[in-house]
């Protein structure tokens, strides 16, 4: 079983103590403390949706620690279809699949629209990222296109925070072209999947004028999960990317960076997203913070890695995998 953070507050206190003992001027210390307090209170909200049978549940199980606490949402039974799961600063909103009947689809679409229009305490959109799961083994994607083109895109304020992920790529050609030994697609299947992703991109653009670059993966075979994680961070607000590293319910035992398409070093990208986000946010407004933090935590190129690595290690985070 993956582990989760148990001594989160103690870890933040260690960082604060090091800053307190540093020779930063008092103004910069106050600014950094204020930023740390803001970071500790932030949450990242992800809405996960898709057509029935797309593998939404298996995707959640492939990425996230399923011990995340379920939190009640809404009071009217007619609005409680969307389930809320929360651990520390990460919140998943799990919407039922569409495609189980016209009346159900109307209700689910209305609930999705409502949550996309919700605001947080700062007046910003509550949902930071929408992850739309598409069934890569199905030829009929009409329900998925209706969901994306008619519900998600019109109601999501930030169009660049919509991630379309094509699941079940291992059975996209009815099992043909999948290498079961190495758990990856052979050339013919990979070409098929690239064509499918291009087709999905084209259909979305033709219907909405919005450019979205879909990715494909397999939750069942744990293929391209590190890529999916990388894109989840990429599509999340920049100022919140470090939250995935600070306290993560991600089940890293199911994530293997060697089991992806190897087109890019997704593990390293994830580190960079977290490092840059942390440094930018904790030092926002400080005059000489970056230089001085380098003296406190190590040379400048290792500052965020040291801080975040310490958070992951000392706090018993499942995120250790990404700092190894």
HUFEN-V18823 format. One record per pair of residues at least 4 apart in sequence whose ideal C-beta (glycine too) atoms are under 8 Angstrom apart, sorted by the first residue. I is the first residue (numbers start at 1). GAP is how many residues later the second one is. If there is no record, write none. Layout:
i | gap
I | GAP
I | GAP
This chain:
i | gap
1 | 66
2 | 63
2 | 247
2 | 248
2 | 249
2 | 250
2 | 251
2 | 316
3 | 313
3 | 314
3 | 315
4 | 61
4 | 63
4 | 83
4 | 84
4 | 243
4 | 245
4 | 312
4 | 313
4 | 314
5 | 6
5 | 83
5 | 242
5 | 243
5 | 310
5 | 311
5 | 312
6 | 309
6 | 310
7 | 4
7 | 307
7 | 308
7 | 309
8 | 4
8 | 80
8 | 239
8 | 307
9 | 4
10 | 4
10 | 304
10 | 305
11 | 4
11 | 299
11 | 300
11 | 303
11 | 304
12 | 4
12 | 24
12 | 28
13 | 4
14 | 4
14 | 296
14 | 300
15 | 4
15 | 21
15 | 292
15 | 295
15 | 296
16 | 4
16 | 17
16 | 20
17 | 4
18 | 4
18 | 278
18 | 279
19 | 5
19 | 10
19 | 13
19 | 14
19 | 274
19 | 277
20 | 9
22 | 7
22 | 270
22 | 271
22 | 273
22 | 274
23 | 269
23 | 272
24 | 4
24 | 5
24 | 8
24 | 262
24 | 264
24 | 265
24 | 268
25 | 4
25 | 262
25 | 263
26 | 4
27 | 4
27 | 260
28 | 4
28 | 258
28 | 259
28 | 260
28 | 261
28 | 264
29 | 4
30 | 4
31 | 4
31 | 253
31 | 254
31 | 255
31 | 258
32 | 4
32 | 250
32 | 251
32 | 254
32 | 257
33 | 4
34 | 4
34 | 251
35 | 4
35 | 246
35 | 247
35 | 248
35 | 249
35 | 250
35 | 251
36 | 4
36 | 246
37 | 4
38 | 4
38 | 243
39 | 203
39 | 204
39 | 207
39 | 239
39 | 242
39 | 243
42 | 47
42 | 197
42 | 198
42 | 201
43 | 46
43 | 47
43 | 48
43 | 200
44 | 45
44 | 46
44 | 47
44 | 84
44 | 85
44 | 192
44 | 193
44 | 196
44 | 199
44 | 200
45 | 46
45 | 48
45 | 75
45 | 81
45 | 82
45 | 83
45 | 84
46 | 44
46 | 45
46 | 46
46 | 47
46 | 81
46 | 82
46 | 83
46 | 84
46 | 85
46 | 186
46 | 190
47 | 46
47 | 48
47 | 65
47 | 68
47 | 69
47 | 80
47 | 82
47 | 83
47 | 84
48 | 8
48 | 11
48 | 12
48 | 44
48 | 45
48 | 46
48 | 47
48 | 83
48 | 85
49 | 7
49 | 46
49 | 48
49 | 49
49 | 63
49 | 81
49 | 82
49 | 83
49 | 84
49 | 98
49 | 103
50 | 4
50 | 5
50 | 6
50 | 47
50 | 48
50 | 82
50 | 83
50 | 84
50 | 85
50 | 94
50 | 97
51 | 46
51 | 47
51 | 48
51 | 82
51 | 83
51 | 84
51 | 87
51 | 90
51 | 92
51 | 93
51 | 96
52 | 44
52 | 45
52 | 46
52 | 47
52 | 48
52 | 91
53 | 44
53 | 46
53 | 82
53 | 85
54 | 43
54 | 79
54 | 80
54 | 81
54 | 90
54 | 113
54 | 114
55 | 4
55 | 78
55 | 80
55 | 112
55 | 113
55 | 164
55 | 165
56 | 4
56 | 38
56 | 41
56 | 77
57 | 4
58 | 4
58 | 109
58 | 161
58 | 162
59 | 4
59 | 72
59 | 74
59 | 106
59 | 108
59 | 160
59 | 169
60 | 4
60 | 6
60 | 32
60 | 34
61 | 5
61 | 158
61 | 190
62 | 157
62 | 158
62 | 160
62 | 163
62 | 189
62 | 192
63 | 162
63 | 165
63 | 166
63 | 187
63 | 188
63 | 191
63 | 192
64 | 4
64 | 21
64 | 28
64 | 185
64 | 186
64 | 187
65 | 22
65 | 184
65 | 185
65 | 186
65 | 253
66 | 185
67 | 20
67 | 182
68 | 17
68 | 18
68 | 19
68 | 22
68 | 24
68 | 181
69 | 16
69 | 17
69 | 18
70 | 13
70 | 14
70 | 15
71 | 13
71 | 14
71 | 15
72 | 8
72 | 12
73 | 7
73 | 9
73 | 10
73 | 11
73 | 20
74 | 5
74 | 6
74 | 8
75 | 4
76 | 4
78 | 29
79 | 32
79 | 35
81 | 14
81 | 15
81 | 26
81 | 27
81 | 30
82 | 11
82 | 12
82 | 13
82 | 14
82 | 29
82 | 30
82 | 33
83 | 10
83 | 11
84 | 7
84 | 8
84 | 9
84 | 10
85 | 6
85 | 7
85 | 9
86 | 4
86 | 5
86 | 6
87 | 160
87 | 162
88 | 159
88 | 161
89 | 154
89 | 157
89 | 158
90 | 153
90 | 154
90 | 157
90 | 158
90 | 159
93 | 22
93 | 34
95 | 13
95 | 16
95 | 17
95 | 20
96 | 4
96 | 8
96 | 12
97 | 11
98 | 6
98 | 7
98 | 10
98 | 11
98 | 45
98 | 48
98 | 49
99 | 6
99 | 44
100 | 4
100 | 5
101 | 4
102 | 4
103 | 4
104 | 4
105 | 4
105 | 38
106 | 4
107 | 4
108 | 4
109 | 4
109 | 38
109 | 41
109 | 42
110 | 4
111 | 4
112 | 4
112 | 35
112 | 39
112 | 40
112 | 43
113 | 4
113 | 38
113 | 42
114 | 4
115 | 11
115 | 12
116 | 9
116 | 11
116 | 14
116 | 36
116 | 39
116 | 40
116 | 41
117 | 38
118 | 7
118 | 8
118 | 9
119 | 4
119 | 5
119 | 6
119 | 7
120 | 4
120 | 5
120 | 6
125 | 31
125 | 32
125 | 33
127 | 29
128 | 33
128 | 108
128 | 109
128 | 112
129 | 32
129 | 33
129 | 34
129 | 103
129 | 106
129 | 107
130 | 22
130 | 26
130 | 31
130 | 32
130 | 33
131 | 32
131 | 34
131 | 101
132 | 12
132 | 15
132 | 16
132 | 20
132 | 30
132 | 31
132 | 32
132 | 33
133 | 32
133 | 34
134 | 7
134 | 10
134 | 30
134 | 31
134 | 32
134 | 33
134 | 66
134 | 80
135 | 6
135 | 9
135 | 31
135 | 32
135 | 33
136 | 30
136 | 31
136 | 32
136 | 33
136 | 35
136 | 36
136 | 57
136 | 60
136 | 80
137 | 31
137 | 34
137 | 35
137 | 37
141 | 4
141 | 59
141 | 62
142 | 4
143 | 4
144 | 4
145 | 4
145 | 58
145 | 59
145 | 62
146 | 4
146 | 5
147 | 4
147 | 5
148 | 4
148 | 5
148 | 14
148 | 16
148 | 56
148 | 60
148 | 64
149 | 4
149 | 55
149 | 58
149 | 59
150 | 4
151 | 4
152 | 4
152 | 10
153 | 6
153 | 9
153 | 51
153 | 55
153 | 57
154 | 54
156 | 5
156 | 6
159 | 51
160 | 75
161 | 74
161 | 75
161 | 76
162 | 48
162 | 50
162 | 73
163 | 49
163 | 52
163 | 68
163 | 69
163 | 72
164 | 36
164 | 40
164 | 48
164 | 50
164 | 51
165 | 49
165 | 50
165 | 51
165 | 52
165 | 63
165 | 66
166 | 27
166 | 30
166 | 31
166 | 34
166 | 48
166 | 49
166 | 50
166 | 51
167 | 49
167 | 50
167 | 51
167 | 52
168 | 4
168 | 50
168 | 51
168 | 52
169 | 16
169 | 20
169 | 24
169 | 47
169 | 48
169 | 49
169 | 54
169 | 55
170 | 5
170 | 8
170 | 15
170 | 48
170 | 50
170 | 51
170 | 53
171 | 4
171 | 7
172 | 17
172 | 20
172 | 21
172 | 24
172 | 44
173 | 4
173 | 5
173 | 15
173 | 16
173 | 19
176 | 12
176 | 13
177 | 8
177 | 9
177 | 10
177 | 11
177 | 12
177 | 13
177 | 15
178 | 6
178 | 7
178 | 8
178 | 11
178 | 43
179 | 4
179 | 5
179 | 6
179 | 7
183 | 35
183 | 38
183 | 39
183 | 40
183 | 76
184 | 39
184 | 75
184 | 77
185 | 4
185 | 5
185 | 8
185 | 38
186 | 4
187 | 4
188 | 4
189 | 4
190 | 4
190 | 71
191 | 4
192 | 4
193 | 4
193 | 23
194 | 4
195 | 4
196 | 4
196 | 20
197 | 4
197 | 16
197 | 17
197 | 18
197 | 19
198 | 4
199 | 4
200 | 4
200 | 14
201 | 4
201 | 10
201 | 11
201 | 12
201 | 13
202 | 4
203 | 4
204 | 4
204 | 6
204 | 8
205 | 4
205 | 5
205 | 6
205 | 7
215 | 9
215 | 12
215 | 13
215 | 16
216 | 8
217 | 6
217 | 7
217 | 8
217 | 10
217 | 11
218 | 4
218 | 5
218 | 6
219 | 6
222 | 32
222 | 33
222 | 34
222 | 37
223 | 36
223 | 37
224 | 4
224 | 35
224 | 36
224 | 37
225 | 4
225 | 29
225 | 30
225 | 31
225 | 34
225 | 35
226 | 4
226 | 29
226 | 30
226 | 31
226 | 33
226 | 34
226 | 40
226 | 41
226 | 44
227 | 4
227 | 33
227 | 34
227 | 37
227 | 39
228 | 4
229 | 4
229 | 15
229 | 21
229 | 26
229 | 37
229 | 41
230 | 4
230 | 34
230 | 36
230 | 37
230 | 39
230 | 40
230 | 43
231 | 4
232 | 4
232 | 12
233 | 8
233 | 11
233 | 36
233 | 37
233 | 40
233 | 41
234 | 35
234 | 39
236 | 4
236 | 5
236 | 8
237 | 4
238 | 38
238 | 39
238 | 42
239 | 38
239 | 41
239 | 42
240 | 37
241 | 4
241 | 32
241 | 33
241 | 35
241 | 36
242 | 4
242 | 32
242 | 33
242 | 35
242 | 36
242 | 39
242 | 66
243 | 4
244 | 4
244 | 6
244 | 26
244 | 30
244 | 75
245 | 25
245 | 29
245 | 33
245 | 63
245 | 66
245 | 67
245 | 74
245 | 77
246 | 32
246 | 62
246 | 65
246 | 71
247 | 64
247 | 68
247 | 70
247 | 72
248 | 64
248 | 69
248 | 70
248 | 71
249 | 69
250 | 5
250 | 68
250 | 69
251 | 4
251 | 67
252 | 66
252 | 67
252 | 68
252 | 69
252 | 70
253 | 65
255 | 66
256 | 4
257 | 9
257 | 10
260 | 6
264 | 5
265 | 4
266 | 4
267 | 4
267 | 55
268 | 4
269 | 4
270 | 4
270 | 52
271 | 4
271 | 34
271 | 51
271 | 52
272 | 4
273 | 4
274 | 4
274 | 30
274 | 34
274 | 48
275 | 4
275 | 28
275 | 29
275 | 30
275 | 33
276 | 4
276 | 28
277 | 4
278 | 4
278 | 26
278 | 29
278 | 30
279 | 4
279 | 11
279 | 14
279 | 24
279 | 25
280 | 4
282 | 7
282 | 11
283 | 6
283 | 7
283 | 10
286 | 4
288 | 4
289 | 4
290 | 4
290 | 10
290 | 13
291 | 4
291 | 9
292 | 4
293 | 4
293 | 10
294 | 4
294 | 5
294 | 6
294 | 9
297 | 5
297 | 6
297 | 9
297 | 10
298 | 4
298 | 5
298 | 8
299 | 4
302 | 4
303 | 4
304 | 4
305 | 4
305 | 18
306 | 4
307 | 4
308 | 4
308 | 15
309 | 4
309 | 14
310 | 4
311 | 4
311 | 6
312 | 5
312 | 7
312 | 8
312 | 10
312 | 11
313 | 4
313 | 7
313 | 10
319 | 4
320 | 4
